[in-house]
Amino acid sequence: MLTDLDALVASPFARLAQLLADHEPGAPPIDLSLGEPRAALPGFVAPILAEHVAAFGRYPPIKGLPALREAIAVWLGRRYPDLAGAIVPETQILPLNGSREGLFSAIFPAMARRQVSRPAVLIPNPFYQAYAAAAAAAGAEPIFLPSHEKEGFLPDLDALEEDVLARTVALYLCSPSNPQGAVADPAYLEKAIALARRHDFMLFADECYSEIYTEHAPPGALETAQAATGTVDNVISFQSLSKRSGLPGLRSGFVAGDARFMAAFQRFRNVACPQVPLPIQHVSIAAWADETHVEAGRELYRANFDLADTILADRYGYRRPAGAFFLWLDMGAYGGGEQAAKTLWKGCGVKVLPGGYLARGEADGSNPGADFVRVALVHGPETTGDALTRIAACLG
Ligand SMILES: Cc1ncc(COP(=O)(O)O)c(C=O)c1O
């Protein structure tokens, strides 16, 4: 089992470190490989932490403070009006130490609720690596769903085969997606929800980039389910303060949705998962209640994408994504993603992530990320402009 685990989950960042280990940067380095927001911390973080520091001396409840669940419910209703009053804070919301641990641990109650032989977990390809780690740890078969440009960078749900759907325990869906920034529209989400209900599996909507967009606020899976059918059965949504509030080190997010699933998830979490420290919960209450710092973050990403529009224009298959803060650039003409990552590091000190490290080989052996690099526009516009100018000069 452990050997399988090693083969199934390799950190893209460990692979990148290995790729560049023997090469010096050709200029003072700029790291665009990591999706880690770099803006200044919101001003409320330090005073709230200081005020509640003594609470580090207490074990926090797994359910979180009632005030946190309430703040999250209020945010859900503000962000997704169809959810106002529809999500019960007591039974349908749980805090997480960042969305990643929840995306990983949710697989266990999903497996338990649906006892099938050869359980399958559906995962877009490319994908966030925690999904595959979850499938591997739970002993389920990960089934990677092509999410190429021709599919709008989202899995083609009509292409799923009945025998696979019959043994599916969960479908991970990421919108806005990492790495391509694709956004699922309500029709797509409705189809995913209907499939989950027809085959009684869980839809795990990874919406940690829900707040990062340059024009329209992306629709959510819970609001779509609620608006279309009046319930959120079979759907849970993962949200995070890491991207929304630029607080990746806070490790704070939440999961919300299907009440029966959430009850099982809470029982499981109560013995197996980390609680969110109380001072962090207090900061989180303030972060979910405030939109000013979030709008400031969106302004920064808008400015960065404006620079990309100008500096990259129509090179490398560039298009402004509907959401998230990544560029997904086609390096097919530059020897592919790995070669381009080396060229950019050695030639101009810009660190980007080979797209192949975020994807798995498909049935024909091809890796859908192999030609691409992912570029995270997480710095301020000055650094971003410098990095993009270097990329364009280095590649030509
Ligand atoms: C698609 C996706 N999901 C989930 C996460 C996890 O974020 P966090 O655990 O910080 O909430 C990330 C982080 O980069 C991500 O890109």
The ligand as an SDF file (V2000), in Angstrom:
LIG
                    3D

 16 16  0  0  0  0  0  0  0  0999 V2000
   -7.4000   23.7290   -6.1000 C   0  0  0  0  0  0  0  0  0  0  0  0
   -6.9790   23.8720   -4.6940 C   0  0  0  0  0  0  0  0  0  0  0  0
   -7.7340   23.3170   -3.7470 N   0  0  0  0  0  0  0  0  0  0  0  0
   -7.4010   23.4070   -2.4440 C   0  0  0  0  0  0  0  0  0  0  0  0
   -6.2640   24.0740   -2.0510 C   0  0  0  0  0  0  0  0  0  0  0  0
   -5.9230   24.0900   -0.5940 C   0  0  0  0  0  0  0  0  0  0  0  0
   -5.9060   25.3410   -0.0480 O   0  0  0  0  0  0  0  0  0  0  0  0
   -5.9670   25.5820    1.5000 P   0  0  0  0  0  0  0  0  0  0  0  0
   -5.7160   24.2780    2.1950 O   0  0  0  0  0  0  0  0  0  0  0  0
   -4.9180   26.5740    1.7870 O   0  0  0  0  0  0  0  0  0  0  0  0
   -7.3510   26.0710    1.7750 O   0  0  0  0  0  0  0  0  0  0  0  0
   -5.4400   24.6770   -2.9980 C   0  0  0  0  0  0  0  0  0  0  0  0
   -4.2090   25.3720   -2.6000 C   0  0  0  0  0  0  0  0  0  0  0  0
   -3.3950   25.7820   -3.3650 O   0  0  0  0  0  0  0  0  0  0  0  0
   -5.8180   24.5790   -4.3620 C   0  0  0  0  0  0  0  0  0  0  0  0
   -5.0920   25.1270   -5.3400 O   0  0  0  0  0  0  0  0  0  0  0  0
  1  2  1  0
  2  3  1  0
  2 15  2  0
  3  4  2  0
  4  5  1  0
  5  6  1  0
  5 12  2  0
  6  7  1  0
  7  8  1  0
  8  9  2  0
  8 10  1  0
  8 11  1  0
 12 13  1  0
 12 15  1  0
 13 14  2  0
 15 16  1  0
M  END
$$$$
